């Protein structure tokens, strides 16, 4: 039976997350952290892990988690997206903990997952390289097998919060075959790793990581040697949908603030929201955001129930990429000149559009996956 | 949350596919929205309507005592999608009766009206065909500006005035008529009433209006001293506007899944076409521009499906839908426009060829869609009127007109 309603538990999660972030992460904090070298607030991070239990929300109880399901995480990320919470939550939980849980050995899970759940460790995924191409053949960072273990040499680019990461999942080439790629669990402070924060328009602490003969033990592989690209695809499935959930929340926030403004702002002796040029632009974006919502929920529900659909995931991501950009641009137009100022929050969202769009596959990439799903 | 149809609904989907295979000619793609245009098409349409009625599908969601099967909104949705996909004609019998006259009568008709008219519609007979007397020359988007008048004389109402864009009036036995009963009301949407009018009544003249596509779908209808029994007033006198808004929600909501089915069919046909068609030694399906466009159309289709499901879900929960059918209709007509244009781009110069030519591709269905979509975006409230409804009733923005 089709059912679009949230369960009582999901509704509680949504409301408590909104209350918490409304108090603990106002836009003044977002602005402050954009200028901060660390880029996140360890106090807020500790509360998210402890008081709220978010790091462990979908992690198993035996590792200190709350045993929630994927849909819960989607609901939480929608609220986090509304509030554009800065920090390594996404990279730690979504990009690293979930694949470790799926592919890790019992030992790996036992030693790392509890520390993610408690908020003790920050993780990130070192996947993209300067080619910014999203395919196995673009992985050039080499892992060569020597006596002391694997030696990692190469460059990763746009790795979120790598400067703060205690550990990294590093996607590296272990053979010449196109998909000869493996994933390593690497201590972020290992000798030979150099981190540089790249200045970006979202000020979201995307880093360049250089590996110079970084030694990694042979048992630090996630899954099997050569299984790396399969794991990347697994990450892509869940993380794309959760990124979409975040984008959905951001779009909702942008729509609400703009709608409020155009009801209040008076020109020609009446609220500008009464003019159809603005009103219809608003409505078109509203329809877009509604459409995005149900594509995201559908794809998330499918993952949650073990009926993952690559087709629906890529539909959601292609739509999210387009809708986020269009929503921000049209809403800034509806604000008028004031929307162009640093004082208004809408610019914070607009500056985050490209980070979401190019993360885990751009629009063409996902449309192509949809085409494959259609049998083309 | 759950995003899956139940087994019961999937079984119904299979039954309807089987019906289409057994009852329709091979490679049938449908009559578009022009079932009532040509005599032979209309005759065929009504013959299939009768078969749908005999299966109990024609009015499946109505209560059993009035000729329905008491089917769930989800069964109705699946049925409509399949009807659209296979192009099964007659499912609406000229639209009004099945789609909104019946559901509206169930809500606010008298018991006598329900007993008389609902089984007639459910029977799939020509006497169950309806048209809707809504628009007038000066009451289009400004729908409340209705001037057609109904004046009570004894136990009758006398109707004078003109209706326009009246779909299927040339086939209909009954008219679902909106007329003004009070010319002194404070607001123009007060003082409107709804009537059931026998199209065989003396004083009714129907003139065809032919579309640029060559179809005779709508008409002008003139009412000259037409006498209607007072018992044919539907609901309360003067409350017609509120009843009409409900009927329009049915119209926008109820016909959407048929459109979605038709959309899916055309997309599937286009996917088949680009795989089979070679260009410069390569299948068209290898062309990245075409792949990207078809992917976008598929994303729009999935969005449409989700909208229809969400609207149906709300109705099944007893939630009164206000802006949702407008959302679904506005997005649906934009998506149809893009699908038609993508289709013509894929067919290229072949898209100009009429359906009956041996040079036609995909049975001319792309040409048909291309000719029809501007009409779809106007019928039952233009896209801009739908945007006004969403702006006012969902976003709470003030109106300026």
Interface residues (C-beta under 8 A of the other chain):
Chain A: X1 X2 X3 X4 X5 X6 X7 X10 X71 X259 X262 X263 X270 X271 X273 X274 X275 X276 X279 X280 X282 X283 X284 X286 X287 X290 X291 X294 X295 X297 X298 X301 X302 X312 X315 X318 X319 X364 X367 X368 X370 X371 X373 X374 X375 X376
Chain B: X1 X2 X3 X4 X5 X6 X74 X271 X274 X275 X285 X288 X291 X292 X294 X295 X296 X298 X299 X302 X303 X306 X307 X309 X310 X312 X313 X314 X317 X327 X330 X331 X384 X387 X388 X390 X391 X394 X395 X396 X397 X398 X399 X400
